[in-house]
Amino acid sequence: MSASTGTGWAQLRQQARSLETQTEALFHTYSQFATAFKPSPKPSAEEQRNEAQIEDILQRREALLGQLSRLLDSEVTLASSALKQNNLSRHQEILQDHRRELSRMRSFISEARNRVNLLSNVRSDINAYRAGQNPETAEAEYMLDERSRIDNSHSVVDSVLSQAYAVNESFGLQRETLASINRRIVGAASQVPGINTLIGKIGAKKRRDGIILGSFIAFCFLLVLYFR
């Protein structure tokens, strides 16, 4: 039963990693809609299809992690269970990161689209107002045009700042993930018999080698001073 459980675990983990890779590829496509300089007023068919694919693959990954969790609950070997628990936790963290990334991109696209629609409505109002103008209102028309250009510039700046904040947030998540992985590796290593002793011996050997090398360098330096 243990062998079949191990085989099932390996197959499910392989599927989970494959789906994570597919999610990254879909995010790459979806990010192009988020970084578009001027998004379409309404979501395109391609954008909707891409978003639906991401949602579907996230649900499939969640179901896979549920199967892995149930397999882990039936595990009888404590040492292998600790390692598998770390693997499962890592997959769960990646899934949560991807859900947050989808929510962030979706909000960013929606905000950009709202700004474009707002500017379009403002231009329509200006054109309607201009159609009923007489020559005496030329200065007011010029001021409205200037205001429209300023609003457009602000929109571009907001877009650049939002992308910079998003990149900074992504770096922060990566730092947290790496710190979490390091803690889990240290925790798993501490549960393996003899690993701390081995690490201690390695450290002692490095210190001994350092002392020997330092002594040799000092001896050579004294020889140089003696024969000068």
C-alpha beads as a LAMMPS data file, in Angstrom:
LAMMPS data file: protein, C-alpha beads

228 atoms
227 bonds

1 atom types
1 bond types

-500.0 500.0 xlo xhi
-500.0 500.0 ylo yhi
-500.0 500.0 zlo zhi

Masses

1 110.0

Atoms # bond

1 1 1 0.000 0.000 0.000
2 1 1 2.912 2.341 0.767
3 1 1 4.358 1.799 -2.734
4 1 1 1.036 2.564 -4.423
5 1 1 0.607 5.635 -2.227
6 1 1 4.078 6.852 -3.204
7 1 1 3.340 6.308 -6.886
8 1 1 0.034 8.186 -6.618
9 1 1 1.732 11.033 -4.775
10 1 1 4.449 11.358 -7.434
11 1 1 1.918 11.370 -10.273
12 1 1 -0.276 13.987 -8.608
13 1 1 2.732 16.199 -7.838
14 1 1 3.845 15.962 -11.462
15 1 1 0.375 17.057 -12.563
16 1 1 0.434 19.925 -10.059
17 1 1 3.802 21.168 -11.347
18 1 1 2.588 20.886 -14.949
19 1 1 -0.528 22.935 -14.161
20 1 1 1.604 25.559 -12.388
21 1 1 3.707 25.901 -15.538
22 1 1 0.568 26.237 -17.669
23 1 1 -0.733 28.911 -15.295
24 1 1 2.474 30.936 -15.697
25 1 1 2.116 30.756 -19.491
26 1 1 -1.515 31.923 -19.305
27 1 1 -0.504 34.767 -16.993
28 1 1 2.057 35.893 -19.545
29 1 1 -0.702 36.219 -22.146
30 1 1 -3.125 37.841 -19.712
31 1 1 -0.518 40.401 -18.613
32 1 1 -0.483 41.804 -22.157
33 1 1 -4.055 43.011 -21.623
34 1 1 -2.983 44.590 -18.314
35 1 1 0.009 46.406 -19.845
36 1 1 -1.753 47.578 -23.000
37 1 1 -1.284 51.337 -23.431
38 1 1 -4.933 51.781 -24.433
39 1 1 -7.189 48.827 -23.576
40 1 1 -10.359 48.219 -25.569
41 1 1 -13.575 49.747 -24.137
42 1 1 -14.958 46.234 -23.567
43 1 1 -13.200 42.904 -22.883
44 1 1 -12.327 41.128 -26.122
45 1 1 -13.229 37.490 -26.766
46 1 1 -9.566 36.552 -26.434
47 1 1 -9.274 38.304 -23.067
48 1 1 -12.412 36.597 -21.735
49 1 1 -11.216 33.202 -22.998
50 1 1 -7.790 33.667 -21.396
51 1 1 -9.300 34.694 -18.066
52 1 1 -11.683 31.702 -18.116
53 1 1 -8.754 29.348 -18.804
54 1 1 -6.865 30.726 -15.790
55 1 1 -9.921 30.316 -13.552
56 1 1 -10.408 26.737 -14.752
57 1 1 -6.795 25.726 -14.218
58 1 1 -6.768 27.243 -10.710
59 1 1 -9.805 25.159 -9.788
60 1 1 -8.158 22.023 -11.170
61 1 1 -5.040 22.724 -9.131
62 1 1 -7.107 23.181 -5.970
63 1 1 -8.760 19.792 -6.562
64 1 1 -5.332 18.184 -7.095
65 1 1 -4.014 19.632 -3.845
66 1 1 -7.064 18.193 -2.079
67 1 1 -6.129 14.735 -3.373
68 1 1 -2.523 15.229 -2.237
69 1 1 -3.748 16.257 1.204
70 1 1 -5.868 13.125 1.526
71 1 1 -2.940 10.949 0.462
72 1 1 -0.751 12.660 3.046
73 1 1 -3.307 11.946 5.767
74 1 1 -3.016 8.223 4.981
75 1 1 0.807 8.307 5.109
76 1 1 2.279 6.149 7.896
77 1 1 5.981 7.002 7.576
78 1 1 6.737 10.080 9.673
79 1 1 9.993 11.063 7.945
80 1 1 8.514 11.031 4.435
81 1 1 5.331 12.722 5.711
82 1 1 7.323 15.770 6.878
83 1 1 8.924 16.192 3.454
84 1 1 5.617 15.691 1.658
85 1 1 3.939 18.218 3.952
86 1 1 6.571 20.773 2.918
87 1 1 5.922 19.981 -0.760
88 1 1 2.162 20.313 -0.314
89 1 1 2.531 23.605 1.567
90 1 1 4.701 24.962 -1.230
91 1 1 2.094 24.046 -3.880
92 1 1 -0.624 25.689 -1.761
93 1 1 1.443 28.883 -1.420
94 1 1 2.005 29.057 -5.185
95 1 1 -1.733 28.581 -5.768
96 1 1 -2.573 31.442 -3.391
97 1 1 0.057 33.660 -5.072
98 1 1 -1.490 32.960 -8.470
99 1 1 -4.997 33.729 -7.179
100 1 1 -3.777 37.079 -5.820
101 1 1 -1.991 37.806 -9.112
102 1 1 -5.165 37.107 -11.111
103 1 1 -7.172 39.410 -8.844
104 1 1 -4.549 42.150 -9.138
105 1 1 -4.394 41.935 -12.947
106 1 1 -8.171 41.840 -13.252
107 1 1 -8.517 44.985 -11.102
108 1 1 -5.760 46.752 -13.030
109 1 1 -7.407 46.009 -16.405
110 1 1 -10.799 47.137 -15.102
111 1 1 -9.393 50.432 -13.794
112 1 1 -7.541 51.109 -17.046
113 1 1 -10.682 50.355 -19.057
114 1 1 -12.757 52.684 -16.852
115 1 1 -10.262 55.505 -17.409
116 1 1 -10.386 54.993 -21.182
117 1 1 -14.193 55.016 -21.173
118 1 1 -14.245 58.134 -19.010
119 1 1 -11.905 59.975 -21.365
120 1 1 -13.980 58.857 -24.335
121 1 1 -17.122 60.232 -22.712
122 1 1 -15.365 63.522 -21.963
123 1 1 -14.270 63.824 -25.589
124 1 1 -17.805 63.115 -26.755
125 1 1 -19.125 65.863 -24.490
126 1 1 -16.476 68.272 -25.768
127 1 1 -17.329 67.506 -29.378
128 1 1 -21.032 68.003 -28.690
129 1 1 -20.306 71.285 -26.947
130 1 1 -18.010 72.385 -29.766
131 1 1 -20.718 71.748 -32.337
132 1 1 -22.928 74.368 -30.695
133 1 1 -20.205 76.940 -30.155
134 1 1 -19.841 80.336 -31.759
135 1 1 -16.510 82.090 -32.487
136 1 1 -16.622 83.955 -29.146
137 1 1 -16.088 80.693 -27.201
138 1 1 -12.797 79.704 -28.858
139 1 1 -10.801 80.340 -25.683
140 1 1 -13.066 78.064 -23.614
141 1 1 -12.681 75.350 -26.245
142 1 1 -8.914 75.641 -26.093
143 1 1 -8.945 75.300 -22.309
144 1 1 -11.107 72.177 -22.526
145 1 1 -8.700 70.631 -25.039
146 1 1 -5.775 71.378 -22.746
147 1 1 -7.571 69.798 -19.820
148 1 1 -8.213 66.670 -21.886
149 1 1 -4.531 66.373 -22.776
150 1 1 -3.539 66.822 -19.114
151 1 1 -5.987 64.118 -18.033
152 1 1 -4.536 61.782 -20.652
153 1 1 -1.005 62.454 -19.386
154 1 1 -2.108 61.728 -15.817
155 1 1 -3.623 58.455 -16.998
156 1 1 -0.312 57.384 -18.526
157 1 1 1.591 58.296 -15.337
158 1 1 -0.913 56.388 -13.199
159 1 1 -0.479 53.346 -15.424
160 1 1 3.321 53.436 -15.105
161 1 1 3.156 53.886 -11.313
162 1 1 0.666 51.038 -10.956
163 1 1 2.971 48.717 -12.886
164 1 1 5.934 49.775 -10.727
165 1 1 3.970 49.096 -7.529
166 1 1 2.905 45.719 -8.931
167 1 1 6.521 44.763 -9.674
168 1 1 7.569 45.852 -6.176
169 1 1 4.776 43.787 -4.638
170 1 1 5.829 40.786 -6.724
171 1 1 9.411 41.112 -5.447
172 1 1 8.105 41.239 -1.883
173 1 1 6.106 38.043 -2.401
174 1 1 9.157 36.334 -3.868
175 1 1 11.251 37.331 -0.833
176 1 1 8.591 35.944 1.509
177 1 1 8.402 32.738 -0.514
178 1 1 12.191 32.242 -0.433
179 1 1 12.254 32.885 3.323
180 1 1 9.453 30.363 3.809
181 1 1 11.280 27.760 1.705
182 1 1 14.451 28.302 3.733
183 1 1 12.559 27.818 6.999
184 1 1 10.973 24.611 5.726
185 1 1 14.284 23.238 4.486
186 1 1 15.886 23.927 7.865
187 1 1 12.899 22.354 9.622
188 1 1 12.987 19.271 7.411
189 1 1 16.758 18.951 7.806
190 1 1 16.453 19.082 11.588
191 1 1 14.104 16.078 11.483
192 1 1 16.586 13.878 9.582
193 1 1 18.782 11.917 12.060
194 1 1 22.432 12.914 12.038
195 1 1 22.043 15.944 9.741
196 1 1 22.885 18.452 12.482
197 1 1 25.974 16.428 13.424
198 1 1 27.054 16.366 9.767
199 1 1 26.525 20.120 9.409
200 1 1 28.559 20.669 12.613
201 1 1 31.427 18.538 11.305
202 1 1 31.429 20.441 8.023
203 1 1 31.562 23.750 9.894
204 1 1 34.381 22.499 12.163
205 1 1 36.376 21.334 9.128
206 1 1 35.979 24.743 7.499
207 1 1 37.220 26.494 10.656
208 1 1 40.171 24.092 10.939
209 1 1 41.100 24.650 7.290
210 1 1 40.876 28.388 7.852
211 1 1 43.211 28.217 10.843
212 1 1 45.736 26.078 8.936
213 1 1 45.661 28.416 5.941
214 1 1 46.046 31.470 8.163
215 1 1 48.986 29.903 9.978
216 1 1 50.687 29.013 6.696
217 1 1 50.276 32.559 5.361
218 1 1 51.682 33.994 8.610
219 1 1 54.664 31.596 8.443
220 1 1 55.396 32.628 4.856
221 1 1 55.160 36.281 5.812
222 1 1 57.649 35.793 8.667
223 1 1 60.056 33.995 6.304
224 1 1 59.875 36.922 3.887
225 1 1 60.629 39.356 6.718
226 1 1 63.518 37.163 7.970
227 1 1 65.306 36.869 4.621
228 1 1 64.918 40.512 3.587

Bonds

1 1 1 2
2 1 2 3
3 1 3 4
4 1 4 5
5 1 5 6
6 1 6 7
7 1 7 8
8 1 8 9
9 1 9 10
10 1 10 11
11 1 11 12
12 1 12 13
13 1 13 14
14 1 14 15
15 1 15 16
16 1 16 17
17 1 17 18
18 1 18 19
19 1 19 20
20 1 20 21
21 1 21 22
22 1 22 23
23 1 23 24
24 1 24 25
25 1 25 26
26 1 26 27
27 1 27 28
28 1 28 29
29 1 29 30
30 1 30 31
31 1 31 32
32 1 32 33
33 1 33 34
34 1 34 35
35 1 35 36
36 1 36 37
37 1 37 38
38 1 38 39
39 1 39 40
40 1 40 41
41 1 41 42
42 1 42 43
43 1 43 44
44 1 44 45
45 1 45 46
46 1 46 47
47 1 47 48
48 1 48 49
49 1 49 50
50 1 50 51
51 1 51 52
52 1 52 53
53 1 53 54
54 1 54 55
55 1 55 56
56 1 56 57
57 1 57 58
58 1 58 59
59 1 59 60
60 1 60 61
61 1 61 62
62 1 62 63
63 1 63 64
64 1 64 65
65 1 65 66
66 1 66 67
67 1 67 68
68 1 68 69
69 1 69 70
70 1 70 71
71 1 71 72
72 1 72 73
73 1 73 74
74 1 74 75
75 1 75 76
76 1 76 77
77 1 77 78
78 1 78 79
79 1 79 80
80 1 80 81
81 1 81 82
82 1 82 83
83 1 83 84
84 1 84 85
85 1 85 86
86 1 86 87
87 1 87 88
88 1 88 89
89 1 89 90
90 1 90 91
91 1 91 92
92 1 92 93
93 1 93 94
94 1 94 95
95 1 95 96
96 1 96 97
97 1 97 98
98 1 98 99
99 1 99 100
100 1 100 101
101 1 101 102
102 1 102 103
103 1 103 104
104 1 104 105
105 1 105 106
106 1 106 107
107 1 107 108
108 1 108 109
109 1 109 110
110 1 110 111
111 1 111 112
112 1 112 113
113 1 113 114
114 1 114 115
115 1 115 116
116 1 116 117
117 1 117 118
118 1 118 119
119 1 119 120
120 1 120 121
121 1 121 122
122 1 122 123
123 1 123 124
124 1 124 125
125 1 125 126
126 1 126 127
127 1 127 128
128 1 128 129
129 1 129 130
130 1 130 131
131 1 131 132
132 1 132 133
133 1 133 134
134 1 134 135
135 1 135 136
136 1 136 137
137 1 137 138
138 1 138 139
139 1 139 140
140 1 140 141
141 1 141 142
142 1 142 143
143 1 143 144
144 1 144 145
145 1 145 146
146 1 146 147
147 1 147 148
148 1 148 149
149 1 149 150
150 1 150 151
151 1 151 152
152 1 152 153
153 1 153 154
154 1 154 155
155 1 155 156
156 1 156 157
157 1 157 158
158 1 158 159
159 1 159 160
160 1 160 161
161 1 161 162
162 1 162 163
163 1 163 164
164 1 164 165
165 1 165 166
166 1 166 167
167 1 167 168
168 1 168 169
169 1 169 170
170 1 170 171
171 1 171 172
172 1 172 173
173 1 173 174
174 1 174 175
175 1 175 176
176 1 176 177
177 1 177 178
178 1 178 179
179 1 179 180
180 1 180 181
181 1 181 182
182 1 182 183
183 1 183 184
184 1 184 185
185 1 185 186
186 1 186 187
187 1 187 188
188 1 188 189
189 1 189 190
190 1 190 191
191 1 191 192
192 1 192 193
193 1 193 194
194 1 194 195
195 1 195 196
196 1 196 197
197 1 197 198
198 1 198 199
199 1 199 200
200 1 200 201
201 1 201 202
202 1 202 203
203 1 203 204
204 1 204 205
205 1 205 206
206 1 206 207
207 1 207 208
208 1 208 209
209 1 209 210
210 1 210 211
211 1 211 212
212 1 212 213
213 1 213 214
214 1 214 215
215 1 215 216
216 1 216 217
217 1 217 218
218 1 218 219
219 1 219 220
220 1 220 221
221 1 221 222
222 1 222 223
223 1 223 224
224 1 224 225
225 1 225 226
226 1 226 227
227 1 227 228
